[in-house]
Amino acid sequence: MIKSIIDKSTGFEKRFENIDTVVFENSTDASKAVAQQIAALIKSKQEKNESCVLGLATGSSPKGLYAELVRLHKEEGLSFKNVITFNLDEYYPMEPDSVNSYVRFMKELLMDQVDILPENYHIPDGLLTKEEIADYCADYETKIEALGGIDLQVLGIGANGHIGFNESGSLQNSKTRLVALDHITRVAASKDFFGLNNTPRTAITLGVKKIMEAKQVILLAWGEGKADVVKKSVEGEVTNRIPASFLQEHNNVVFVLDKEASSKLTRINRPWLVEKIVWTDKLTRKAVLGLALDLKKPILM
Ligand code: F6R
């Protein structure tokens, strides 16, 4: 199991957190720990002569994880021969060899560097005609089902709470489909596409339903920019405005966070609400300021 730098032994955080969270000093340590967990799963499946079905994400969050998996392959002999992968999404339309395609991303960062069989990795096809998409998406799900479902799904999280490209408003039983990307998602992607005008408006994404059916889910979030949405997903209501909050209803999910992404969780930001603490000047000032903000009253009142 992934080990946190912060001990959650009190259990009081459960009053606030509806999803297990582990916090690491930094994303490098976190990625290494997740890679170890995935490697252990791959090996345990190998011992039983079974395939290991992984759901994979792209974006900046899993880059360190893929680098560590490649290192485990090259330096420690971890084999991917029994691994079958399904990526969450691809922009549409998208040429597979374009610099921004997720096919290229996955090939460069993982697939071409390990011994996975080329027929064993699946990434939604950005070259389909509109007419082909529905059947293709249904087939993508059938392939996953035929393998007994996803053993472990790796997720990132959008600043708007999207998982895959299931944007705000997606339903918990949504299927794999063509979606319109949120403005927030397009703005985040626009730096890679040299401006918003060149950024795709649509994408093919695995639906929320298949993500929720995965046997295990590990969501990675790094940096202060994710702190708000992490808190809302973990501590807030389950709502389709924040699709990551659906994960509160998954029975085997962990959010793996760096310090910055965890910084707004109640147990980190207002630990006195969660457990007995040793009051320092800094914490006292923080508590007084927090109270003033909560009560919308000046500090002296
Ligand atoms: C990518 C994906 C997205 C990203 C999310 C976070 O395959 O499904 O949901 O995980 O947008 O992106 P980064 O990691 O770039 O912050």
Residues whose N, C-alpha, C, O or C-beta is under 5 A from the ligand:
A	BS01	F6R	A57 T58 G59 S60 S61 L88 D89 L155 G156 I157 G158 H162 I163 G164 F165
